[in-house]
């Protein structure tokens, strides 16, 4: 078990990639602190952690609220004495063409995807610096490298978390802390539910592997990067998209 004994905080843990990451990290022996803004999802995740005999808990946390993040971290440090891994997975989409994008739509996405990532990392870095070890993983997207029609806000946020990861790799590498960004492609999660079938089929036809990705495939990537097997990977941007950008 490659994450045995490591204390991992995973945001946006209630569904999709975040939920798959919780399952993977538990299977790899990590103590998991699953965070999500939805109380009903947190209740389900807590039940699942207990059902598999895992270590950790699920907590309602709004990543746009630094006070809530600080309270969550206080409880983690009190209970476990350390934080080894942060997976900044929480994110939302609010799509619109630029000409139709309101300031509210732009701010909503930036506040969660970009500022939320900043808030969580800002809170955990002092604990990792004290331990002289840690891993921070930012959820970006292939949209965060290449852009996408109708996603000015999302692309800006996902470009931004790549820049953060690279900056943190420079700033905190001397403390034994690694920071990397993962860029999923088209993954079969709830985020695709509003895409018309004809549009989705057209997208899939352009992916060399000829299919959507599974959330577990992103979770597997996070688990590797969080582990000591990836001990010399720092400041990297890793696409997991089946070759969609080729």
N, C-alpha and C positions, 0 to 999 in steps of 0.2 A: 504493500500500500504506500504509494509515493507521497502522500500528504499526511501520514500518520503523526498525530500530535500537533499539527499546525492549526492555529485558530484563524478561520477565514470569514471575512464579512462579505456578503454578496448582496448587492442592491438590485431592486427590480426582480426579486426572487419568487414572486407569486405565480408566474406563468412563463411560457415560452423558453427562451434561452436561459433566463435566470433560474427557472425551476429545474431545468435539465442540469444546470451547473451545480445546484444544491445536491441533486441526486448523485452526480458524479463525484463531487468532493466528499460526500458522506461515504461513498463506496471506497474512496481512496484513503479513508481513515481520518479525515479532517474533522475538527470541531467546527461546526458551521453556524454562523449567525446570519440568518436569512432575513432580509429587510424588504418591506414593500409598503406602499401607502394604503393598500386595500385590506382592511381588517378581516374580511371574510376569507381572502386568500391566505393571510397569515395564519388564521385558525387551521386551515387545511394543511399548510406546510408543517405546522407544529405537530399535527396528528401524524403526518407522514414520517417526521423525524423520529417520533416515539415508536411508530410501527416497525421501523427497520432497526430499532435499537441503536440509533445514532446518537452522537453527542452534539449538543448545541441547542439552539432555540430559534424561533421566528419572532420578529419584533416589528410593530408598525412604526415606520420611519418615513418622513417626508424629506427627501434629499435637498429640497429647497430651504429647509429650516435648520440652520446651524445649531440651534438650541436642542432640537430633537436628536440630532446626530451626536452632540456632546453627551446627552443623557444616555443614549444607547452605548456609546463608548465607555462611559463610566461604569455601566453595568457589566460590560464585557471584561474590562480590566479588573474589576472587583471579583468577578467570578473566575476568570482564567489567567489573569496576570500578564497577558500579552496579546498582540495582534500581529499575525504573520503575513496575511494575505488580504488585500482589498480588491474585489472585482467590481468595478464601477459599471454595472450593467443597466441601471435604471435609465429608461429613455421613453420618449413619446414621439409621435408624428402628428403633424397638423398641416397637411399638404394643401397647397394652392399655387397657381401660377403667380409669378412676382407681381404682375399688374393687379392681381386680386388679393394679395396677401396683406392682411391687416397688421398693424403694430402688435395687437394682442396675440395673433397667431405666431408671429415671429418671437415675441418675448416668452410665450409659454414654452416653446421648444428650447430656446436658449437657456431659460431658467432651470429646466430639468436636466437636459442633456449635457450642457456645458457648465453652468454654474453649480449644478448638483454634483458633478464630478469633482469640481474644484473644492466644494464644501467638504466632501467626504475625505478626499486626499489630504486637505489641509488639517483635518482633525486627526488622522492616523499617523502622519509622518513623525510627529514628536515621539510617539511610542516606538516606532520602528527605529528611529535614530538612537534612542536610548538602548535598544537591544542590538544595534549595529547589524540589522538584518531585516529584510522584508521584501514583499513583492506587491506592486500596484499594477493592475491590468485595466485598461480603459477600453470600453466597447465603442469602437468606431463603426465603420461600414465602408463598403466599396464606394458608396456615395460620398464618403469623406475623402476620397482620393480623386474621383472622376466627376463628381457632381451628378445631378439628375434633374430632369424636367419636373417642375412643380414642387421642388424641395429646397428652395433657397435657405429656409430656416434650418432644416435638418442637415443639409450639406455643410452649412456654416458651423453647426454644433459639432459635427463629426470630423470636419477638418480641424476644429479647435482642440478636440481631445487628443488628436495625434500630436499636435504641437505641444500640448501639455506633457504627454508621455515622454517625448524627446527631451523637453526641457528638464523634467524631473530626473531623467536618466543621467543628465549632466550634473544636476545639482546634488543628487543624493547617492550617486554611485559610490562616492568616497565613504559613505556610511554603510556600505554593503546592501543597499536597497536597489532593486531593479524595477524599472517601469517600462511597460510595453503596451502597444495597442493592437487589438485584433479587429479585423475588418471582415465581418460576415457578408456574404452575397445574399442571394435569395434563399431564405430559410423558411421552411414550412411551419410557420407559427401564426398566431392570431392576427399579427400585423398585416397579413396578406388577405384577410377575409373580405375586404371591401374591393379587391381588385377583380374586375370582370373576368370570367373564365377565358374568354377569347384573348384578352390582353395577357393573362398569365401564361396561356399556352404559347403565345408568341415569344414571351420572355424565355420560357424554358427551352424553346427550340434553338435559342442562340447560346445556350450554355453547353460547352463541349461535352460535359458529362451527361447531358440530356435529362437532368432532373433537378428538383429543388434539394437544398441541403436539409439535414435533420438537425434539430436543436442539440442533440447529443454530440454532433460533430464539432460544434463550437465549444461545448462543455469540455470535450476531450482536449481541445487546444488550450483552453484555460488551465486545465489540470496539469498539462505538460509544462506550460510556462510558469505555473505556480510552484512547480516541484524543483528539487535540486538538480534534476536532469537538465534543466535549462539555465544552469547557474552562470553561464557566460552570455546569455541573451539579454541585452539591455538596450533600450531605445529603438527596438525593432517595430516594424509595422507589418503584420502578417495577414495576408488575404486568405480567407477561407470561403471561396466562392465558386468552386468547381470550374474555374477558368472563364468565368463570365466576362471578364474584362479583356480577354485576349482578342 
